[in-house]
Amino acid sequence: MEDMQQRVTANPDKVKVRKSLVGHPFGTIQRWMDQGYFLTRGLENVRGEMSLTVLVYNLKRGITIIGVRDLIAAVS
Protein backbone atom coordinates (compact mmCIF):
# COMPACT_ATOMS: atom_id res chain seq x y z
CA MET A 1 0.00 0.00 0.00
CA GLU A 2 2.83 2.37 0.81
CA ASP A 3 4.50 1.70 -2.56
CA MET A 4 1.23 2.39 -4.35
CA GLN A 5 0.73 5.62 -2.41
CA GLN A 6 4.23 6.76 -3.38
CA ARG A 7 3.49 6.09 -7.08
CA VAL A 8 0.23 8.03 -6.85
CA THR A 9 1.93 10.93 -5.10
CA ALA A 10 4.75 10.98 -7.66
CA ASN A 11 2.38 10.85 -10.69
CA PRO A 12 -0.94 12.59 -9.94
CA ASP A 13 -1.55 13.26 -13.65
CA LYS A 14 -1.62 9.53 -14.44
CA VAL A 15 -4.26 9.03 -11.76
CA LYS A 16 -6.47 11.75 -13.30
CA VAL A 17 -6.23 10.13 -16.75
CA ARG A 18 -7.02 6.70 -15.35
CA LYS A 19 -10.06 7.97 -13.46
CA SER A 20 -11.45 9.68 -16.53
CA LEU A 21 -10.97 6.60 -18.74
CA VAL A 22 -12.50 4.14 -16.27
CA GLY A 23 -15.35 6.35 -15.14
CA HIS A 24 -17.01 6.79 -18.53
CA PRO A 25 -18.12 3.18 -19.13
CA PHE A 26 -19.55 2.81 -15.64
CA GLY A 27 -21.37 6.14 -15.88
CA THR A 28 -22.82 5.11 -19.24
CA ILE A 29 -23.92 1.75 -17.87
CA GLN A 30 -25.59 3.39 -14.88
CA ARG A 31 -27.41 6.09 -16.85
CA TRP A 32 -28.07 4.69 -20.34
CA MET A 33 -28.83 1.15 -19.25
CA ASP A 34 -30.50 2.17 -15.97
CA GLN A 35 -28.16 -0.13 -14.02
CA GLY A 36 -27.63 1.86 -10.84
CA TYR A 37 -28.19 -1.30 -8.82
CA PHE A 38 -28.23 -5.06 -9.32
CA LEU A 39 -31.48 -6.94 -9.74
CA THR A 40 -30.12 -10.28 -8.48
CA ARG A 41 -28.77 -11.45 -5.16
CA GLY A 42 -25.66 -13.46 -4.42
CA LEU A 43 -22.16 -12.97 -5.75
CA GLU A 44 -22.44 -15.53 -8.57
CA ASN A 45 -25.71 -14.03 -9.84
CA VAL A 46 -24.38 -10.47 -9.63
CA ARG A 47 -21.29 -11.52 -11.58
CA GLY A 48 -23.52 -12.98 -14.28
CA GLU A 49 -25.67 -9.85 -14.41
CA MET A 50 -22.61 -7.62 -14.63
CA SER A 51 -21.10 -9.80 -17.37
CA LEU A 52 -24.25 -9.48 -19.47
CA THR A 53 -24.37 -5.72 -18.90
CA VAL A 54 -20.74 -5.28 -19.96
CA LEU A 55 -21.30 -7.52 -23.01
CA VAL A 56 -24.20 -5.33 -24.14
CA TYR A 57 -22.15 -2.18 -23.51
CA ASN A 58 -19.27 -3.54 -25.60
CA LEU A 59 -21.61 -4.59 -28.43
CA LYS A 60 -23.15 -1.13 -28.45
CA ARG A 61 -19.70 0.45 -28.61
CA GLY A 62 -18.65 -1.91 -31.42
CA ILE A 63 -21.73 -1.04 -33.45
CA THR A 64 -21.13 2.66 -32.88
CA ILE A 65 -17.46 2.49 -33.85
CA ILE A 66 -17.37 0.05 -36.78
CA GLY A 67 -21.01 -0.46 -37.75
CA VAL A 68 -23.27 -3.48 -37.86
CA ARG A 69 -21.98 -5.01 -41.13
CA ASP A 70 -18.32 -4.81 -40.14
CA LEU A 71 -19.08 -6.16 -36.65
CA ILE A 72 -20.94 -9.16 -38.12
CA ALA A 73 -18.07 -9.76 -40.57
CA ALA A 74 -15.54 -9.64 -37.74
CA VAL A 75 -17.52 -12.16 -35.66
CA SER A 76 -18.19 -14.62 -38.52
SELORO-833278 format. One line per field, with one value per residue (C-alpha): z, y, x. Coordinates in Angstrom, 2 decimals. Layout:
<pts>
zz <- (Z, ...)
yy <- (Y, ...)
xx <- (X, ...)
</pts>
This chain:
<pts>
zz <- (0.00, 0.81, -2.56, -4.35, -2.41, -3.38, -7.08, -6.85, -5.10, -7.66, -10.69, -9.94, -13.65, -14.44, -11.76, -13.30, -16.75, -15.35, -13.46, -16.53, -18.74, -16.27, -15.14, -18.53, -19.13, -15.64, -15.88, -19.24, -17.87, -14.88, -16.85, -20.34, -19.25, -15.97, -14.02, -10.84, -8.82, -9.32, -9.74, -8.48, -5.16, -4.42, -5.75, -8.57, -9.84, -9.63, -11.58, -14.28, -14.41, -14.63, -17.37, -19.47, -18.90, -19.96, -23.01, -24.14, -23.51, -25.60, -28.43, -28.45, -28.61, -31.42, -33.45, -32.88, -33.85, -36.78, -37.75, -37.86, -41.13, -40.14, -36.65, -38.12, -40.57, -37.74, -35.66, -38.52)
yy <- (0.00, 2.37, 1.70, 2.39, 5.62, 6.76, 6.09, 8.03, 10.93, 10.98, 10.85, 12.59, 13.26, 9.53, 9.03, 11.75, 10.13, 6.70, 7.97, 9.68, 6.60, 4.14, 6.35, 6.79, 3.18, 2.81, 6.14, 5.11, 1.75, 3.39, 6.09, 4.69, 1.15, 2.17, -0.13, 1.86, -1.30, -5.06, -6.94, -10.28, -11.45, -13.46, -12.97, -15.53, -14.03, -10.47, -11.52, -12.98, -9.85, -7.62, -9.80, -9.48, -5.72, -5.28, -7.52, -5.33, -2.18, -3.54, -4.59, -1.13, 0.45, -1.91, -1.04, 2.66, 2.49, 0.05, -0.46, -3.48, -5.01, -4.81, -6.16, -9.16, -9.76, -9.64, -12.16, -14.62)
xx <- (0.00, 2.83, 4.50, 1.23, 0.73, 4.23, 3.49, 0.23, 1.93, 4.75, 2.38, -0.94, -1.55, -1.62, -4.26, -6.47, -6.23, -7.02, -10.06, -11.45, -10.97, -12.50, -15.35, -17.01, -18.12, -19.55, -21.37, -22.82, -23.92, -25.59, -27.41, -28.07, -28.83, -30.50, -28.16, -27.63, -28.19, -28.23, -31.48, -30.12, -28.77, -25.66, -22.16, -22.44, -25.71, -24.38, -21.29, -23.52, -25.67, -22.61, -21.10, -24.25, -24.37, -20.74, -21.30, -24.20, -22.15, -19.27, -21.61, -23.15, -19.70, -18.65, -21.73, -21.13, -17.46, -17.37, -21.01, -23.27, -21.98, -18.32, -19.08, -20.94, -18.07, -15.54, -17.52, -18.19)
</pts>
